[in-house]
Amino acid sequence: GKVSLRELEKALGKKRAQTIVSQLVGRGLAVRSYELEKVKVKPKKARYLHLKVESGEAQQEAVRLRGQGRADRQANLLEFLSQSAQPVSVSEARREAGASASVVEALVRKGLVELREIEVKREPISYEGITPSKPLTLTAAQKSVFETIKSSLLQGAEGKVSPTVFLLHGVTGSGKTEVYLQALAEAVKLGKRGIVLVPEIALTPQTIERFASRFPHKVAVLHSKLSLGEQFDEWQRIRNGEFDVVVGPRSAIFAPQPDLGLIVIDEEHEWTYKQQDKSPRYHTRDVAVKLSELTGSVVILGSATPDVETFYQAQRGDY
């Protein structure tokens, strides 16, 4: 039979259980295997109301019901639905038309309204108040860097060259983010998508807003503070190719972004890009470089104070 390591640790104690398991595996008396846990989250669904008759017929029925006491609320709901081109959520109908459960049930029984369950997405980014922004005019230094990256993106998209890694070395406030944004826009123009990694401490609403304003409704965000449901929906939508850009801390490097063309690691010198406390242990930079080899994408490592190893490799010509 089989037993989980968690059960053994509970029965024998963590240290003893791990020692015994190692001994048994070493002697070939046991095999260690891994299984995915059952999915803890499911798609979120909401109830929506949908007219089963033409809007004109619904309005006529509303006129007939008007003035019949409690039927007034049925008339209100019919009029409200007839003015909407799309199905309306039950919560919105309750708020805007005073539709109680009994009102909805009555119209469903009459065959005038249909109640449907529709999958809705949990969106961690609220675009309310975010104004779309336009590219800024680049300085001569920025333009020179951008043109070099643009050339590699174009050649990479055509499969003409091997993957390229750039070290973008510039002091704070020198405009590295604008270069990232315009490079991402160029990748999107070529039919590619991007991943932008920032240190967890820098993943502020202002940072997300800067990318969301440049790519409205095309930015996904992944981080540990999202609910499981939000992470589930973002992951599914990324995999389905609904976003041009994924923004997040080191773990976002594993986002299933299709047609990957550009990976940006901002503040690449930060120690938080190394996962050392749990398996799998990795350095985000090394994962990005490997992804570049597998996908032909371009990698930009940005920093005012580059990591010593990164700087050495750039000086040697590896980047």
C-alpha positions in Angstrom: 0.0 0.0 0.0 0.9 3.6 0.1 0.9 6.3 2.8 1.6 10.0 2.7 4.7 11.5 4.3 2.4 13.8 6.3 0.6 10.8 7.9 4.0 9.2 8.8 5.2 12.4 10.4 2.0 12.7 12.4 2.4 9.1 13.7 6.2 9.0 14.2 7.3 12.5 14.4 8.8 14.6 11.6 12.5 13.8 12.1 12.1 10.1 12.7 9.7 9.6 9.8 12.0 11.3 7.4 15.0 9.2 8.6 13.0 5.9 8.2 11.7 6.9 4.8 15.3 7.7 3.6 16.6 4.4 4.9 13.8 2.4 3.2 14.2 4.2 -0.1 17.9 3.7 0.1 17.5 0.0 0.5 15.0 -0.3 -2.3 12.2 -1.3 0.0 10.1 1.7 -0.7 9.6 4.2 -3.5 9.0 7.9 -3.1 6.4 9.3 -5.5 4.5 12.6 -5.8 0.9 13.3 -6.5 -0.9 16.5 -7.2 -3.3 17.5 -4.4 -7.0 17.9 -5.3 -8.0 21.3 -6.7 -9.1 23.5 -3.8 -10.8 26.1 -5.9 -13.4 26.0 -8.6 -14.6 28.5 -11.2 -16.9 31.2 -9.7 -20.4 31.3 -11.0 -23.1 33.9 -10.6 -26.8 33.8 -11.4 -28.0 35.9 -14.3 -31.5 36.7 -15.7 -32.3 36.5 -19.4 -35.5 37.4 -21.2 -37.1 34.4 -23.0 -39.3 36.6 -25.1 -38.7 39.6 -27.3 -38.2 42.9 -25.5 -41.4 44.3 -27.1 -43.5 41.4 -25.7 -41.9 41.9 -22.3 -42.8 45.6 -22.3 -46.4 44.7 -23.2 -46.6 42.2 -20.4 -45.2 44.9 -18.0 -48.0 47.2 -19.0 -50.6 44.5 -18.4 -49.1 43.7 -14.9 -48.8 47.4 -13.9 -51.3 48.4 -11.2 -51.9 44.8 -10.1 -50.5 45.2 -6.6 -47.5 43.0 -6.0 -47.3 42.4 -9.8 -45.8 45.9 -10.1 -42.4 44.5 -9.1 -42.7 42.0 -11.9 -43.5 44.8 -14.3 -40.4 46.7 -13.0 -38.1 43.8 -13.6 -39.5 43.1 -17.1 -39.0 46.7 -18.1 -35.5 46.7 -16.7 -34.5 43.5 -18.5 -36.1 44.7 -21.8 -33.8 47.7 -21.8 -30.6 45.6 -21.3 -28.9 44.0 -24.3 -27.1 41.5 -22.1 -28.1 39.1 -19.3 -28.4 40.9 -16.0 -27.0 39.5 -12.7 -29.6 38.7 -10.0 -27.8 41.1 -7.6 -28.0 43.9 -10.1 -31.7 43.2 -10.8 -32.4 43.3 -7.1 -30.5 46.5 -6.7 -31.9 48.4 -9.7 -35.4 46.9 -10.1 -36.2 45.7 -6.6 -36.4 42.1 -7.8 -36.9 39.7 -4.9 -36.5 35.9 -5.2 -40.3 35.6 -5.4 -40.6 38.1 -8.3 -37.9 36.2 -10.3 -39.6 32.9 -9.5 -43.0 34.2 -10.7 -41.6 35.4 -14.1 -39.6 32.1 -14.5 -42.9 30.2 -14.0 -44.6 32.3 -16.6 -41.9 31.5 -19.1 -40.9 35.2 -19.5 -37.5 35.0 -17.8 -34.8 32.4 -17.7 -32.3 32.0 -14.8 -28.8 31.0 -15.8 -25.6 30.3 -14.0 -22.7 32.0 -15.8 -19.0 31.7 -15.0 -17.5 35.0 -13.8 -13.9 36.0 -13.4 -12.3 37.2 -10.2 -10.2 40.2 -11.3 -7.5 41.4 -8.9 -7.0 44.6 -10.9 -9.7 47.3 -10.8 -9.4 49.5 -13.9 -11.8 52.0 -12.4 -9.8 55.3 -12.2 -7.0 54.0 -14.4 -6.5 56.2 -17.4 -4.8 54.7 -20.5 -1.4 56.3 -21.0 0.7 56.9 -24.1 4.4 56.2 -24.6 6.8 58.9 -23.5 9.4 60.4 -25.8 12.7 58.5 -25.2 16.0 60.3 -24.5 18.9 59.6 -26.8 20.3 57.0 -24.4 16.9 55.3 -23.9 16.3 55.2 -27.7 19.6 53.6 -28.3 18.9 50.9 -25.8 15.4 50.4 -27.1 16.4 50.1 -30.7 18.9 47.4 -29.8 16.3 45.4 -27.8 13.8 46.0 -30.6 16.1 44.5 -33.2 16.6 41.4 -31.0 12.9 41.0 -30.5 12.3 41.2 -34.3 15.0 38.7 -35.1 13.8 36.4 -32.2 10.2 36.5 -33.4 11.5 35.5 -36.9 13.6 32.7 -35.3 16.8 34.1 -36.9 19.0 34.4 -33.8 19.6 32.6 -30.5 18.0 34.0 -27.4 19.5 37.3 -26.0 20.0 38.5 -22.5 20.5 42.3 -21.8 21.7 44.0 -18.7 20.0 47.4 -18.5 22.3 49.3 -16.1 20.9 52.7 -15.1 20.5 54.7 -12.0 17.2 55.1 -10.3 15.0 57.5 -12.2 16.9 57.0 -15.5 13.8 55.7 -17.2 14.3 52.0 -17.3 10.6 51.3 -16.8 9.7 53.3 -19.9 12.2 51.1 -21.9 10.5 48.0 -20.4 7.0 49.4 -21.4 8.0 50.2 -25.0 9.9 46.9 -25.4 6.7 45.1 -24.2 4.6 47.0 -26.7 7.0 46.1 -29.5 6.8 42.4 -28.4 3.0 42.6 -28.5 3.2 44.2 -32.0 5.2 41.1 -33.1 2.5 38.8 -31.8 4.4 37.9 -28.6 3.7 38.4 -24.9 5.8 39.3 -21.8 6.4 38.6 -18.2 7.6 41.4 -15.8 9.1 40.5 -12.5 9.6 42.9 -9.6 10.6 42.4 -6.0 7.6 41.6 -3.8 8.2 44.8 -1.8 8.0 46.8 -5.1 4.7 45.2 -6.2 2.7 48.2 -5.2 -0.7 49.4 -6.7 1.3 52.2 -8.4 3.6 49.7 -10.1 0.7 47.6 -11.3 -1.2 50.7 -12.4 1.7 51.9 -14.6 1.6 48.7 -16.6 -2.2 48.4 -16.6 -2.5 52.0 -17.9 -0.3 51.2 -20.9 -2.0 47.8 -21.6 -5.6 48.3 -20.5 -7.3 45.0 -19.5 -4.4 43.1 -20.8 -2.3 42.8 -17.6 -2.4 39.9 -15.3 -1.0 40.0 -11.8 0.2 37.0 -9.7 1.3 37.2 -6.1 0.8 35.5 -2.8 -1.7 38.0 -1.4 -4.3 37.0 -4.0 -7.0 34.7 -2.9 -6.9 31.1 -4.2 -9.8 31.9 -6.4 -8.1 35.0 -7.9 -4.9 33.0 -8.5 -6.9 30.2 -10.1 -8.7 32.6 -12.5 -5.6 34.6 -13.4 -3.6 31.3 -14.1 -6.4 30.0 -16.4 -6.8 33.3 -18.3 -3.0 33.6 -18.7 -2.9 30.0 -20.1 -5.7 30.9 -22.5 -3.7 33.8 -23.9 -6.0 36.6 -22.6 -3.2 38.8 -21.3 -0.3 40.5 -23.1 1.7 41.1 -19.9 2.0 39.2 -16.6 3.4 41.2 -13.6 4.5 39.6 -10.4 7.3 38.6 -8.0 9.7 35.7 -8.6 7.1 32.9 -8.8 5.4 34.7 -11.8 8.3 33.4 -13.9 6.4 30.1 -14.0 3.2 31.7 -15.4 2.0 29.7 -18.4 2.3 32.7 -20.8 1.9 31.5 -24.4 4.0 33.0 -27.2 6.5 34.3 -24.7 8.7 37.0 -26.3 10.1 39.1 -23.5 11.1 38.6 -19.9 11.9 41.6 -17.7 13.5 41.3 -14.3 13.5 44.7 -12.6 16.0 45.3 -9.7 17.6 42.0 -10.7 20.2 42.3 -7.8 17.5 41.8 -5.1 18.1 38.7 -3.0 14.4 37.9 -3.1 14.8 36.5 -6.6 16.4 33.5 -5.0 14.1 30.9 -3.5 16.2 29.2 -0.8 13.8 28.3 2.0 11.8 25.6 0.3 11.8 23.3 -2.8 12.1 23.9 -5.6 15.2 26.1 -4.9 16.1 28.3 -7.8 17.4 31.7 -8.9 14.8 33.6 -11.0 17.5 35.0 -13.3 18.7 31.5 -14.2 15.1 30.3 -14.8 14.6 33.3 -17.1 17.7 32.6 -19.1 16.7 28.9 -19.4 13.2 30.0 -20.6 14.9 32.2 -23.1 16.8 29.3 -24.5 13.6 27.2 -24.7 11.3 29.9 -26.2 13.7 32.2 -28.1 12.5 35.1 -26.0 14.6 38.2 -25.0 15.5 38.8 -21.3 16.1 42.2 -19.8 17.9 42.4 -16.4 17.4 45.9 -15.0 19.3 47.4 -12.1 21.1 50.5 -10.8 23.4 48.2 -8.8 23.7 44.9 -10.7 24.4 41.6 -9.0 28.2 40.9 -9.2 27.7 37.7 -11.2 25.3 39.4 -13.6 27.7 42.3 -14.1 30.7 40.0 -14.6 28.8 38.0 -17.3 27.8 41.3 -19.0 31.4 42.4 -19.0 32.5 39.1 -20.4 30.0 39.4 -23.2 27.7 36.6 -22.2 24.9 39.2 -21.9 
